[in-house]
C-alpha cells in the first residue's frame, strides 16, 4: 500500500444522474464495502428486478483503498442544498467527479456545479458521463456533450462499465477508467507543499516546566525547516523556527498537511488566529478585497454588514455588489474590512484565499468567498 496521503474526492451532479449509484459501484467493484453495507446493496431492487444490484444507498463519507492509494470520498444530497455542500466541501477536496446523465445532457444545475468547480480552481476534475447503456453506448451521444474541455469518461454506473472494470461495450473509448484516473491524481497536501509557508495558529501552548512556548496548528501550504526565517502576522515581526514538534517528537522538517507545534527563537506576542508565514513570500495585507461569492443564504445579498471568517481569523466587513445575489448565485463582491486580513489569491494558496460570510444576526454561513 502506498504511503501517499489520502485523496479527498467531492462528487457533483444533478439529482437522478446517479451519484450514489456511481459511488456504490466504485466501492463494490473495488471490494471496499463492509459486510453490513454489502448485505444492503445485494438486496434486489424491486424496480430493476431480481437480477440487478441496488447500488444507491446513501454512502455519505466513505474511506477505501486500492493497492495504489487511499481515498476519502463524499456523496451529498441533491437539490438546492447541494450547491452549499459543493461550494464549501469542494474547497477542501483534492479532486471532483462531475456526474452527467448522457440522456439529459448539461442541465442548469450541472452547469452551475461545473462553474463552481472552475471557480474553486480545482485542476483535478473529471466528468463521468453516466447511463451510456441507455443510449446504446453511442459514441456520437457522448461527443455531443460540451464540457468545456473537462476530461470526460463514458460509462454506466449501474452496469459497471468504465468505473473500475472496462466492460466490453465501450471498445471505442481508449482512455482510463474512473478509478485509474482517480489513482493518478495528487492529494492536495502534496500540491500545497510546493507553495509558500502558511501556518494559521490554532492554539498557543504556554511555557510549562521549562518547556518553551509553542504555536500549534496545521501547515496549510508550503513547508518549514528548523532554522528557517519566518514572519508573523498581524504584527509583521520576523523570527526563526527553533524547533518543530509533532506529537512531542522533534523533527527537522514539516510539510503541508502536517499538524505540528512550532517553537520560535524570539518571544513574540502571538495568539490564536495569527499567521506564521514564509519570510520571503508573505501574504498581502488587505483592508479591502475583491472576491467571488457563491451565495448560500436563503435571504438574498443586498449589501451590508457581515462577519468574515478566514481560517480561524474573524473580522466584520461591509459587503457591496453591483447586483443582488440569491440562493446558489455566483457573483463578484467587494469587502471593506474593519480589520485587515492576510490573503493570497485563491488560485495560489487555498487556505488564505478562501473565506466565508456569516450573518451577524443568525450566525449562519451565507456565502463562500474566493479572493481574486
LINJO-V65703 format. One record per backbone hydrogen bond with DSSP energy under -1.0 kcal/mol. CO is the residue of the C=O (numbers start at 1). NH is the residue of the N-H. If there is no record, write none. Layout:
co={CO:CO}
nh={NH:NH}
This chain:
co={7:8:8:9:10:12:14:18:19:20:21:22:23:24:25:26:27:28:34:35:36:37:38:41:45:45:49:60:62:64:69:70:71:72:73:79:80:81:82:83:84:85:86:89:90:95:96:97:98:100:101:105:107:108:109:110:111:112:113:114:115:116:117:118:121:123:124:126:127:128:128:129:130:131:132:132:133:138:139:140:142:147:151:153:155:156:160:161:162:163:165:170:177:178:179:187:188:189:191:192:192:197:198:198:199:201:203:205:208:214:215:216:216:217:219:221:222:224:225:228:229:230:231:232:233:237:239:240:241:243:244:245:246:249:252:254:255:258:260:261:262:263:263:268:271:274:275:276:277:284:286:287:289:290:291:292:293:294:295:301:304:306:307:308:309:310:313:315:316:317:318:319:320:325:326:329:331:333:334:335:336:341:343:345:345:350:352:353:355:356:357:357:358:359:364:366:366:367:368:369:370:371}
nh={72:94:95:74:97:99:17:22:23:24:25:26:27:28:29:30:32:31:38:39:40:41:42:54:48:49:52:75:73:71:66:7:64:9:62:82:83:85:86:87:88:89:90:92:93:10:126:12:128:130:105:107:111:112:113:114:115:116:117:118:119:120:122:121:123:125:96:98:153:100:130:155:102:134:135:137:136:142:143:144:145:150:127:129:132:160:163:156:178:179:162:173:181:182:183:191:192:193:194:195:222:278:220:221:276:273:216:214:211:205:262:202:203:260:257:198:256:254:228:241:279:239:277:236:275:232:230:265:227:263:251:261:249:246:226:224:258:219:217:245:215:242:243:270:274:201:233:199:231:343:341:337:335:372:333:370:331:368:328:325:319:317:358:315:356:313:310:308:338:306:336:304:334:301:329:295:293:291:320:289:318:286:284:348:349:354:344:371:369:309:366:367:307:363:359:296:297:357:294:355:292:346}
